[in-house]
Amino acid sequence: MDVYRLKVLSNSMGGYFSSEQLDLLSIVKCQSQDELIDFVSSW
């Protein structure tokens, strides 16, 4: 069993993100105001 950075003992790698968390990660990834506007407009 591997010990990962968050000290979680698990046989599998990965994690669960809610749709809200994925949206926030996408927003943070935007590098300009125009990218943010495009992202929000595509919802």
PyMOL Python script that loads the backbone (N, CA, C, O; Angstrom):
from pymol import cmd

cmd.read_pdbstr("""\
ATOM      1  N   MET A   1       0.848  -1.177   0.000  1.00  0.00           N
ATOM      2  CA  MET A   1       0.000   0.000   0.000  1.00  0.00           C
ATOM      3  C   MET A   1       0.889   1.234   0.000  1.00  0.00           C
ATOM      4  O   MET A   1       1.854   1.312   0.759  1.00  0.00           O
ATOM      5  N   ASP A   2       0.560   2.196  -0.853  1.00  0.00           N
ATOM      6  CA  ASP A   2       1.354   3.418  -0.963  1.00  0.00           C
ATOM      7  C   ASP A   2       0.854   4.478   0.009  1.00  0.00           C
ATOM      8  O   ASP A   2      -0.328   4.514   0.350  1.00  0.00           O
ATOM      9  N   VAL A   3       1.750   5.326   0.443  1.00  0.00           N
ATOM     10  CA  VAL A   3       1.386   6.474   1.271  1.00  0.00           C
ATOM     11  C   VAL A   3       1.577   7.705   0.398  1.00  0.00           C
ATOM     12  O   VAL A   3       2.692   7.993  -0.036  1.00  0.00           O
ATOM     13  N   TYR A   4       0.509   8.425   0.142  1.00  0.00           N
ATOM     14  CA  TYR A   4       0.569   9.578  -0.746  1.00  0.00           C
ATOM     15  C   TYR A   4       0.811  10.860   0.027  1.00  0.00           C
ATOM     16  O   TYR A   4       0.847  10.846   1.258  1.00  0.00           O
ATOM     17  N   ARG A   5       0.973  11.940  -0.665  1.00  0.00           N
ATOM     18  CA  ARG A   5       1.311  13.232  -0.071  1.00  0.00           C
ATOM     19  C   ARG A   5       0.331  13.656   1.005  1.00  0.00           C
ATOM     20  O   ARG A   5       0.734  14.275   1.989  1.00  0.00           O
ATOM     21  N   LEU A   6      -0.924  13.345   0.846  1.00  0.00           N
ATOM     22  CA  LEU A   6      -1.931  13.718   1.837  1.00  0.00           C
ATOM     23  C   LEU A   6      -2.033  12.690   2.951  1.00  0.00           C
ATOM     24  O   LEU A   6      -2.956  12.739   3.764  1.00  0.00           O
ATOM     25  N   LYS A   7      -1.099  11.771   2.991  1.00  0.00           N
ATOM     26  CA  LYS A   7      -1.050  10.734   4.026  1.00  0.00           C
ATOM     27  C   LYS A   7      -2.307   9.865   4.030  1.00  0.00           C
ATOM     28  O   LYS A   7      -2.806   9.481   5.087  1.00  0.00           O
ATOM     29  N   VAL A   8      -2.808   9.563   2.836  1.00  0.00           N
ATOM     30  CA  VAL A   8      -3.967   8.701   2.689  1.00  0.00           C
ATOM     31  C   VAL A   8      -3.456   7.320   2.294  1.00  0.00           C
ATOM     32  O   VAL A   8      -2.751   7.177   1.295  1.00  0.00           O
ATOM     33  N   LEU A   9      -3.805   6.327   3.058  1.00  0.00           N
ATOM     34  CA  LEU A   9      -3.395   4.961   2.735  1.00  0.00           C
ATOM     35  C   LEU A   9      -4.404   4.375   1.756  1.00  0.00           C
ATOM     36  O   LEU A   9      -5.587   4.251   2.071  1.00  0.00           O
ATOM     37  N   SER A  10      -3.933   4.019   0.579  1.00  0.00           N
ATOM     38  CA  SER A  10      -4.846   3.537  -0.452  1.00  0.00           C
ATOM     39  C   SER A  10      -4.082   2.703  -1.465  1.00  0.00           C
ATOM     40  O   SER A  10      -2.887   2.911  -1.679  1.00  0.00           O
ATOM     41  N   ASN A  11      -4.770   1.765  -2.083  1.00  0.00           N
ATOM     42  CA  ASN A  11      -4.177   0.986  -3.173  1.00  0.00           C
ATOM     43  C   ASN A  11      -4.381   1.652  -4.524  1.00  0.00           C
ATOM     44  O   ASN A  11      -3.787   1.224  -5.513  1.00  0.00           O
ATOM     45  N   SER A  12      -5.198   2.678  -4.588  1.00  0.00           N
ATOM     46  CA  SER A  12      -5.461   3.329  -5.867  1.00  0.00           C
ATOM     47  C   SER A  12      -5.085   4.801  -5.791  1.00  0.00           C
ATOM     48  O   SER A  12      -5.147   5.438  -4.739  1.00  0.00           O
ATOM     49  N   MET A  13      -4.692   5.312  -6.956  1.00  0.00           N
ATOM     50  CA  MET A  13      -4.354   6.728  -7.045  1.00  0.00           C
ATOM     51  C   MET A  13      -5.540   7.455  -7.649  1.00  0.00           C
ATOM     52  O   MET A  13      -6.236   6.905  -8.502  1.00  0.00           O
ATOM     53  N   GLY A  14      -5.771   8.656  -7.226  1.00  0.00           N
ATOM     54  CA  GLY A  14      -6.845   9.455  -7.776  1.00  0.00           C
ATOM     55  C   GLY A  14      -7.634  10.102  -6.672  1.00  0.00           C
ATOM     56  O   GLY A  14      -7.283  10.005  -5.495  1.00  0.00           O
ATOM     57  N   GLY A  15      -8.679  10.749  -7.051  1.00  0.00           N
ATOM     58  CA  GLY A  15      -9.505  11.421  -6.073  1.00  0.00           C
ATOM     59  C   GLY A  15     -10.853  11.728  -6.660  1.00  0.00           C
ATOM     60  O   GLY A  15     -11.098  11.513  -7.847  1.00  0.00           O
ATOM     61  N   TYR A  16     -11.711  12.226  -5.829  1.00  0.00           N
ATOM     62  CA  TYR A  16     -13.053  12.593  -6.248  1.00  0.00           C
ATOM     63  C   TYR A  16     -13.194  14.096  -6.165  1.00  0.00           C
ATOM     64  O   TYR A  16     -12.875  14.701  -5.141  1.00  0.00           O
ATOM     65  N   PHE A  17     -13.669  14.697  -7.234  1.00  0.00           N
ATOM     66  CA  PHE A  17     -13.965  16.121  -7.249  1.00  0.00           C
ATOM     67  C   PHE A  17     -15.426  16.297  -7.614  1.00  0.00           C
ATOM     68  O   PHE A  17     -15.921  15.675  -8.554  1.00  0.00           O
ATOM     69  N   SER A  18     -16.106  17.138  -6.876  1.00  0.00           N
ATOM     70  CA  SER A  18     -17.498  17.442  -7.207  1.00  0.00           C
ATOM     71  C   SER A  18     -17.513  18.348  -8.437  1.00  0.00           C
ATOM     72  O   SER A  18     -16.481  18.903  -8.817  1.00  0.00           O
ATOM     73  N   SER A  19     -18.660  18.493  -9.045  1.00  0.00           N
ATOM     74  CA  SER A  19     -18.754  19.359 -10.229  1.00  0.00           C
ATOM     75  C   SER A  19     -18.418  20.805  -9.865  1.00  0.00           C
ATOM     76  O   SER A  19     -17.868  21.539 -10.685  1.00  0.00           O
ATOM     77  N   GLU A  20     -18.749  21.216  -8.637  1.00  0.00           N
ATOM     78  CA  GLU A  20     -18.427  22.577  -8.200  1.00  0.00           C
ATOM     79  C   GLU A  20     -16.916  22.768  -8.100  1.00  0.00           C
ATOM     80  O   GLU A  20     -16.388  23.808  -8.493  1.00  0.00           O
ATOM     81  N   GLN A  21     -16.225  21.763  -7.574  1.00  0.00           N
ATOM     82  CA  GLN A  21     -14.767  21.854  -7.469  1.00  0.00           C
ATOM     83  C   GLN A  21     -14.128  21.896  -8.848  1.00  0.00           C
ATOM     84  O   GLN A  21     -13.167  22.634  -9.065  1.00  0.00           O
ATOM     85  N   LEU A  22     -14.652  21.112  -9.777  1.00  0.00           N
ATOM     86  CA  LEU A  22     -14.117  21.131 -11.144  1.00  0.00           C
ATOM     87  C   LEU A  22     -14.326  22.489 -11.796  1.00  0.00           C
ATOM     88  O   LEU A  22     -13.449  22.988 -12.501  1.00  0.00           O
ATOM     89  N   ASP A  23     -15.504  23.091 -11.557  1.00  0.00           N
ATOM     90  CA  ASP A  23     -15.759  24.433 -12.094  1.00  0.00           C
ATOM     91  C   ASP A  23     -14.782  25.444 -11.509  1.00  0.00           C
ATOM     92  O   ASP A  23     -14.253  26.289 -12.231  1.00  0.00           O
ATOM     93  N   LEU A  24     -14.540  25.359 -10.196  1.00  0.00           N
ATOM     94  CA  LEU A  24     -13.598  26.288  -9.569  1.00  0.00           C
ATOM     95  C   LEU A  24     -12.191  26.103 -10.107  1.00  0.00           C
ATOM     96  O   LEU A  24     -11.479  27.084 -10.321  1.00  0.00           O
ATOM     97  N   LEU A  25     -11.778  24.861 -10.330  1.00  0.00           N
ATOM     98  CA  LEU A  25     -10.460  24.616 -10.905  1.00  0.00           C
ATOM     99  C   LEU A  25     -10.367  25.196 -12.315  1.00  0.00           C
ATOM    100  O   LEU A  25      -9.326  25.729 -12.701  1.00  0.00           O
ATOM    101  N   SER A  26     -11.439  25.095 -13.074  1.00  0.00           N
ATOM    102  CA  SER A  26     -11.449  25.660 -14.427  1.00  0.00           C
ATOM    103  C   SER A  26     -11.370  27.175 -14.385  1.00  0.00           C
ATOM    104  O   SER A  26     -10.689  27.788 -15.207  1.00  0.00           O
ATOM    105  N   ILE A  27     -12.068  27.785 -13.426  1.00  0.00           N
ATOM    106  CA  ILE A  27     -12.037  29.249 -13.288  1.00  0.00           C
ATOM    107  C   ILE A  27     -10.631  29.709 -12.911  1.00  0.00           C
ATOM    108  O   ILE A  27     -10.125  30.685 -13.465  1.00  0.00           O
ATOM    109  N   VAL A  28     -10.007  29.014 -11.979  1.00  0.00           N
ATOM    110  CA  VAL A  28      -8.664  29.383 -11.543  1.00  0.00           C
ATOM    111  C   VAL A  28      -7.670  29.258 -12.691  1.00  0.00           C
ATOM    112  O   VAL A  28      -6.695  30.006 -12.761  1.00  0.00           O
ATOM    113  N   LYS A  29      -7.920  28.311 -13.589  1.00  0.00           N
ATOM    114  CA  LYS A  29      -7.025  28.067 -14.725  1.00  0.00           C
ATOM    115  C   LYS A  29      -7.089  29.190 -15.760  1.00  0.00           C
ATOM    116  O   LYS A  29      -6.157  29.355 -16.548  1.00  0.00           O
ATOM    117  N   CYS A  30      -8.174  29.963 -15.768  1.00  0.00           N
ATOM    118  CA  CYS A  30      -8.312  31.061 -16.735  1.00  0.00           C
ATOM    119  C   CYS A  30      -7.197  32.076 -16.514  1.00  0.00           C
ATOM    120  O   CYS A  30      -6.929  32.480 -15.383  1.00  0.00           O
ATOM    121  N   GLN A  31      -6.553  32.483 -17.603  1.00  0.00           N
ATOM    122  CA  GLN A  31      -5.408  33.374 -17.490  1.00  0.00           C
ATOM    123  C   GLN A  31      -5.722  34.810 -17.870  1.00  0.00           C
ATOM    124  O   GLN A  31      -4.855  35.681 -17.793  1.00  0.00           O
ATOM    125  N   SER A  32      -6.946  35.057 -18.278  1.00  0.00           N
ATOM    126  CA  SER A  32      -7.321  36.434 -18.608  1.00  0.00           C
ATOM    127  C   SER A  32      -8.813  36.611 -18.367  1.00  0.00           C
ATOM    128  O   SER A  32      -9.560  35.645 -18.213  1.00  0.00           O
ATOM    129  N   GLN A  33      -9.213  37.847 -18.339  1.00  0.00           N
ATOM    130  CA  GLN A  33     -10.624  38.149 -18.144  1.00  0.00           C
ATOM    131  C   GLN A  33     -11.455  37.609 -19.311  1.00  0.00           C
ATOM    132  O   GLN A  33     -12.581  37.152 -19.118  1.00  0.00           O
ATOM    133  N   ASP A  34     -10.898  37.665 -20.511  1.00  0.00           N
ATOM    134  CA  ASP A  34     -11.617  37.151 -21.677  1.00  0.00           C
ATOM    135  C   ASP A  34     -11.835  35.641 -21.577  1.00  0.00           C
ATOM    136  O   ASP A  34     -12.909  35.149 -21.922  1.00  0.00           O
ATOM    137  N   GLU A  35     -10.823  34.898 -21.107  1.00  0.00           N
ATOM    138  CA  GLU A  35     -10.986  33.458 -20.922  1.00  0.00           C
ATOM    139  C   GLU A  35     -12.063  33.164 -19.883  1.00  0.00           C
ATOM    140  O   GLU A  35     -12.861  32.241 -20.048  1.00  0.00           O
ATOM    141  N   LEU A  36     -12.080  33.949 -18.822  1.00  0.00           N
ATOM    142  CA  LEU A  36     -13.089  33.776 -17.779  1.00  0.00           C
ATOM    143  C   LEU A  36     -14.488  34.045 -18.331  1.00  0.00           C
ATOM    144  O   LEU A  36     -15.423  33.298 -18.046  1.00  0.00           O
ATOM    145  N   ILE A  37     -14.628  35.091 -19.105  1.00  0.00           N
ATOM    146  CA  ILE A  37     -15.922  35.419 -19.704  1.00  0.00           C
ATOM    147  C   ILE A  37     -16.365  34.305 -20.644  1.00  0.00           C
ATOM    148  O   ILE A  37     -17.531  33.911 -20.635  1.00  0.00           O
ATOM    149  N   ASP A  38     -15.442  33.797 -21.456  1.00  0.00           N
ATOM    150  CA  ASP A  38     -15.768  32.695 -22.368  1.00  0.00           C
ATOM    151  C   ASP A  38     -16.203  31.448 -21.594  1.00  0.00           C
ATOM    152  O   ASP A  38     -17.158  30.775 -21.981  1.00  0.00           O
ATOM    153  N   PHE A  39     -15.494  31.144 -20.496  1.00  0.00           N
ATOM    154  CA  PHE A  39     -15.828  29.971 -19.698  1.00  0.00           C
ATOM    155  C   PHE A  39     -17.226  30.109 -19.085  1.00  0.00           C
ATOM    156  O   PHE A  39     -18.035  29.184 -19.151  1.00  0.00           O
ATOM    157  N   VAL A  40     -17.495  31.266 -18.495  1.00  0.00           N
ATOM    158  CA  VAL A  40     -18.799  31.474 -17.855  1.00  0.00           C
ATOM    159  C   VAL A  40     -19.915  31.499 -18.892  1.00  0.00           C
ATOM    160  O   VAL A  40     -21.018  31.018 -18.630  1.00  0.00           O
ATOM    161  N   SER A  41     -19.639  32.048 -20.048  1.00  0.00           N
ATOM    162  CA  SER A  41     -20.650  32.108 -21.108  1.00  0.00           C
ATOM    163  C   SER A  41     -21.004  30.732 -21.653  1.00  0.00           C
ATOM    164  O   SER A  41     -22.104  30.530 -22.167  1.00  0.00           O
ATOM    165  N   SER A  42     -20.081  29.791 -21.545  1.00  0.00           N
ATOM    166  CA  SER A  42     -20.327  28.457 -22.109  1.00  0.00           C
ATOM    167  C   SER A  42     -21.137  27.568 -21.192  1.00  0.00           C
ATOM    168  O   SER A  42     -21.466  26.449 -21.584  1.00  0.00           O
ATOM    169  N   TRP A  43     -21.478  28.008 -19.987  1.00  0.00           N
ATOM    170  CA  TRP A  43     -22.273  27.201 -19.070  1.00  0.00           C
ATOM    171  C   TRP A  43     -23.607  27.000 -19.619  1.00  0.00           C
ATOM    172  O   TRP A  43     -24.438  26.341 -18.994  1.00  0.00           O
TER     173      TRP A  43
END
""", "prot")
cmd.dss("prot")
cmd.show_as("cartoon", "prot")
cmd.util.cbc("prot")
cmd.orient("prot")
